[in-house]
Amino acid sequence: MGMPGLRRFDHVGFTVPDIEEAHGFLVDVLGCEYLYSLGPFAHDDSDWMAEHLNVHPRAAMVENRWFRIGGNY
């Protein structure tokens, strides 16, 4: 059972310290369907992470997980 009344949520990104905990929250609490994973990602530009994601420049994008909630309404 997902969040009551939630029908659809479209395209948002989260930077999280614990991807397994975030996965559990999205699936078990919000009722999202896990779709697939991509990564890891590396960037030659040492400031890419800070510039685009507002995190520490040496932060690593180890995995990107995709989820779906709701249908095509």
FIKOLZA-1660 file (N, C-alpha, C; in steps of 0.1 Angstrom, whole numbers, plus 5000, padded with zeros to 4 digits):
% residues 73
   i   px   py   pz ch aa at
   1 5008 4988 5000  A  M  N
   1 5000 5000 5000  A  M CA
   1 5009 5012 5000  A  M  C
   2 5007 5021 4990  A  G  N
   2 5015 5033 4989  A  G CA
   2 5008 5044 4997  A  G  C
   3 5012 5056 4995  A  M  N
   3 5007 5068 5002  A  M CA
   3 4993 5070 4997  A  M  C
   4 4983 5071 5006  A  P  N
   4 4969 5073 5002  A  P CA
   4 4967 5086 4993  A  P  C
   5 4960 5084 4982  A  G  N
   5 4957 5096 4974  A  G CA
   5 4968 5099 4964  A  G  C
   6 4980 5094 4965  A  L  N
   6 4991 5097 4955  A  L CA
   6 4988 5089 4943  A  L  C
   7 4987 5096 4932  A  R  N
   7 4983 5090 4919  A  R CA
   7 4995 5090 4909  A  R  C
   8 5003 5100 4909  A  R  N
   8 5015 5100 4900  A  R CA
   8 5025 5111 4905  A  R  C
   9 5037 5108 4903  A  F  N
   9 5048 5117 4906  A  F CA
   9 5058 5116 4894  A  F  C
  10 5062 5127 4889  A  D  N
  10 5070 5127 4876  A  D CA
  10 5083 5134 4878  A  D  C
  11 5094 5127 4876  A  H  N
  11 5108 5132 4874  A  H CA
  11 5113 5140 4885  A  H  C
  12 5119 5134 4894  A  V  N
  12 5126 5141 4905  A  V CA
  12 5139 5133 4908  A  V  C
  13 5149 5140 4913  A  G  N
  13 5161 5133 4916  A  G CA
  13 5165 5136 4931  A  G  C
  14 5170 5127 4938  A  F  N
  14 5175 5128 4951  A  F CA
  14 5189 5124 4952  A  F  C
  15 5197 5131 4959  A  T  N
  15 5211 5127 4963  A  T CA
  15 5210 5122 4977  A  T  C
  16 5213 5109 4980  A  V  N
  16 5211 5103 4993  A  V CA
  16 5224 5097 4998  A  V  C
  17 5226 5096 5011  A  P  N
  17 5238 5090 5016  A  P CA
  17 5237 5075 5017  A  P  C
  18 5225 5070 5017  A  D  N
  18 5223 5055 5018  A  D CA
  18 5212 5051 5008  A  D  C
  19 5217 5045 4996  A  I  N
  19 5207 5042 4986  A  I CA
  19 5198 5031 4989  A  I  C
  20 5202 5021 4998  A  E  N
  20 5194 5010 5002  A  E CA
  20 5182 5015 5011  A  E  C
  21 5185 5025 5020  A  E  N
  21 5175 5030 5028  A  E CA
  21 5165 5038 5020  A  E  C
  22 5170 5046 5010  A  A  N
  22 5162 5054 5001  A  A CA
  22 5153 5045 4993  A  A  C
  23 5159 5034 4988  A  H  N
  23 5151 5024 4980  A  H CA
  23 5139 5018 4988  A  H  C
  24 5142 5014 5001  A  G  N
  24 5132 5009 5010  A  G CA
  24 5121 5019 5012  A  G  C
  25 5124 5032 5014  A  F  N
  25 5114 5042 5016  A  F CA
  25 5106 5044 5004  A  F  C
  26 5112 5045 4992  A  L  N
  26 5104 5047 4980  A  L CA
  26 5095 5035 4977  A  L  C
  27 5099 5023 4979  A  V  N
  27 5091 5011 4976  A  V CA
  27 5081 5008 4987  A  V  C
  28 5086 5007 4999  A  D  N
  28 5078 5003 5011  A  D CA
  28 5068 5014 5016  A  D  C
  29 5073 5026 5016  A  V  N
  29 5064 5037 5021  A  V CA
  29 5056 5044 5011  A  V  C
  30 5063 5048 5000  A  L  N
  30 5055 5056 4989  A  L CA
  30 5049 5047 4979  A  L  C
  31 5053 5034 4979  A  G  N
  31 5046 5025 4969  A  G CA
  31 5052 5025 4955  A  G  C
  32 5064 5030 4954  A  C  N
  32 5070 5031 4940  A  C CA
  32 5074 5017 4935  A  C  C
  33 5074 5015 4922  A  E  N
  33 5079 5003 4916  A  E CA
  33 5093 5005 4911  A  E  C
  34 5103 4997 4916  A  Y  N
  34 5117 4998 4911  A  Y CA
  34 5117 4993 4897  A  Y  C
  35 5124 5001 4889  A  L  N
  35 5126 4998 4874  A  L CA
  35 5139 4992 4871  A  L  C
  36 5150 5000 4873  A  Y  N
  36 5163 4996 4869  A  Y CA
  36 5174 5005 4875  A  Y  C
  37 5186 5001 4874  A  S  N
  37 5198 5009 4879  A  S CA
  37 5208 5012 4868  A  S  C
  38 5215 5023 4869  A  L  N
  38 5226 5027 4860  A  L CA
  38 5237 5031 4868  A  L  C
  39 5249 5030 4863  A  G  N
  39 5261 5036 4869  A  G CA
  39 5271 5025 4872  A  G  C
  40 5282 5028 4877  A  P  N
  40 5286 5041 4882  A  P CA
  40 5290 5051 4872  A  P  C
  41 5290 5064 4876  A  F  N
  41 5293 5075 4867  A  F CA
  41 5306 5082 4871  A  F  C
  42 5314 5086 4862  A  A  N
  42 5326 5093 4865  A  A CA
  42 5327 5105 4856  A  A  C
  43 5332 5116 4861  A  H  N
  43 5334 5128 4854  A  H CA
  43 5348 5133 4855  A  H  C
  44 5354 5137 4844  A  D  N
  44 5367 5142 4843  A  D CA
  44 5368 5156 4850  A  D  C
  45 5357 5163 4849  A  D  N
  45 5357 5177 4855  A  D CA
  45 5355 5175 4870  A  D  C
  46 5365 5180 4877  A  S  N
  46 5365 5178 4892  A  S CA
  46 5354 5186 4899  A  S  C
  47 5348 5196 4893  A  D  N
  47 5338 5204 4899  A  D CA
  47 5324 5200 4895  A  D  C
  48 5322 5189 4886  A  W  N
  48 5309 5186 4881  A  W CA
  48 5299 5183 4891  A  W  C
  49 5303 5175 4901  A  M  N
  49 5293 5171 4912  A  M CA
  49 5288 5183 4920  A  M  C
  50 5298 5192 4923  A  A  N
  50 5294 5204 4931  A  A CA
  50 5286 5213 4922  A  A  C
  51 5289 5215 4910  A  E  N
  51 5282 5224 4901  A  E CA
  51 5268 5219 4897  A  E  C
  52 5266 5206 4895  A  H  N
  52 5253 5201 4890  A  H CA
  52 5244 5196 4901  A  H  C
  53 5250 5191 4911  A  L  N
  53 5242 5184 4922  A  L CA
  53 5244 5191 4935  A  L  C
  54 5252 5201 4936  A  N  N
  54 5254 5208 4949  A  N CA
  54 5258 5199 4960  A  N  C
  55 5267 5190 4957  A  V  N
  55 5273 5181 4967  A  V CA
  55 5288 5183 4967  A  V  C
  56 5295 5177 4976  A  H  N
  56 5310 5178 4977  A  H CA
  56 5316 5175 4963  A  H  C
  57 5326 5182 4958  A  P  N
  57 5332 5179 4945  A  P CA
  57 5337 5165 4944  A  P  C
  58 5341 5158 4955  A  R  N
  58 5347 5145 4954  A  R CA
  58 5336 5134 4956  A  R  C
  59 5323 5138 4958  A  A  N
  59 5313 5129 4960  A  A CA
  59 5312 5120 4947  A  A  C
  60 5308 5107 4949  A  A  N
  60 5307 5098 4938  A  A CA
  60 5293 5094 4935  A  A  C
  61 5290 5093 4922  A  M  N
  61 5277 5088 4918  A  M CA
  61 5278 5074 4915  A  M  C
  62 5277 5065 4925  A  V  N
  62 5280 5051 4924  A  V CA
  62 5269 5044 4916  A  V  C
  63 5256 5048 4919  A  E  N
  63 5245 5041 4912  A  E CA
  63 5233 5051 4911  A  E  C
  64 5226 5050 4901  A  N  N
  64 5214 5058 4898  A  N CA
  64 5202 5048 4897  A  N  C
  65 5193 5049 4906  A  R  N
  65 5181 5040 4905  A  R CA
  65 5169 5047 4900  A  R  C
  66 5161 5040 4892  A  W  N
  66 5149 5045 4886  A  W CA
  66 5137 5038 4892  A  W  C
  67 5127 5046 4895  A  F  N
  67 5114 5041 4901  A  F CA
  67 5102 5047 4894  A  F  C
  68 5091 5041 4895  A  R  N
  68 5079 5046 4889  A  R CA
  68 5068 5046 4900  A  R  C
  69 5060 5056 4900  A  I  N
  69 5048 5056 4909  A  I CA
  69 5036 5061 4901  A  I  C
  70 5026 5054 4902  A  G  N
  70 5014 5057 4894  A  G CA
  70 5014 5053 4880  A  G  C
  71 5003 5055 4873  A  G  N
  71 5003 5050 4859  A  G CA
  71 5003 5062 4850  A  G  C
  72 5000 5060 4837  A  N  N
  72 5000 5071 4827  A  N CA
  72 4986 5077 4827  A  N  C
  73 4983 5087 4834  A  Y  N
  73 4970 5093 4835  A  Y CA
  73 4969 5105 4826  A  Y  C
% end
